[in-house]
């Protein structure tokens, strides 16, 4: 049966195979237990580290493979085939690491990137606050200079890998009067004085991923922990999200594929009215739509990730498109998979109910799909104004 050819190089196919092997051998056997126990997947993080996948996007001089957004998407898609909670922990490490890669000094890169590439220390990205979600420029955490130190005060909310990660890239206001231009980014480490964590959040899904508050209470960090220059924090966060969002699209593709595989398998063996239910056209049409939307999402995510890797500037619009289309697809496909499995789909003994619960976050984190539509709409407005 013909499959779409995405013309992967041998090396890219190796990344796919490696990540798929981890999904099948290490993640799928334990995903229900991790979900049920809300357990952080440390063992799997070690497997991913041993496979050298944490270093995919890190330059060779810091111990990585210097690959791009596309290779990262390939790994994310396959890991997500196993479980998107586990994959979110892996993805969050890149989200927290990109600011160091994009804006860090040579000295900061040398200090942090080798450990990040080796998977020795997890990274987290601290942007969101109770009153600054979609309105990311509304952050209230402050950073003020005090002699040789920066002193940070505020609370970050819903931070993926909060408490588990050791390195945090935090956005704080250094000049509240300047709005988005008054934000600055910093590296904060677990153990820094005045830095602690809130309780682990309980969630609808994504239970193997840990989500906590970061509490900065007079947190004192050395002067050289500033990332880039004062006032660059918001742009840094936006550029980080522009590189990371296709990865969320890739996670959605992996999840959608996993749900489709479960639905087809079930529809082929479930007998009703004397025949497998896949013989019914109503079911075939559902499966056909699911498969087509997954392939369309994969093609979109891959081509956008490749475009970003070519060094294209101003990628906010296309990056938003990759996340928007694929994550709406994943929500629909996982919901349809539950429908196809019927009563069994609603039971915890089958994996599709978890897939549907997990899928919902994809439309919310790293920019709600409503904000992404705004980003795309505003970009269109600007483009057409130039024509
Ligand atoms: N790349 C580079 N610069 C960008 C940018 C991008 N993608 N997006 C915005 N900017 C720049 C703008 O050009 C503007 O610069 P000037 O000050 O020179 O004009 C500045 O940043 C402020 O931009 P804007 O006025 O568009 O900011 P808004 O406050 O209106 O917010 C949105 C823009 C809504 C797009 C932003 O807040 C956002 O992405 N929100 C979602 C946040 C998110 O994803 N949260 C999830 C957290 S991580 S799980």
Boltz pocket constraint, residues with backbone or C-beta under 6 A from the ligand:
constraints:
  - pocket:
      binder: B
      contacts: [[A, 125], [A, 127], [A, 128], [A, 133], [A, 134], [A, 135], [A, 136], [A, 137], [A, 180], [A, 181], [A, 234], [A, 235], [A, 238], [A, 239], [A, 241], [A, 242], [A, 316], [A, 364], [A, 365], [A, 366], [A, 367], [A, 368], [A, 371], [A, 375]]
      max_distance: 6.0
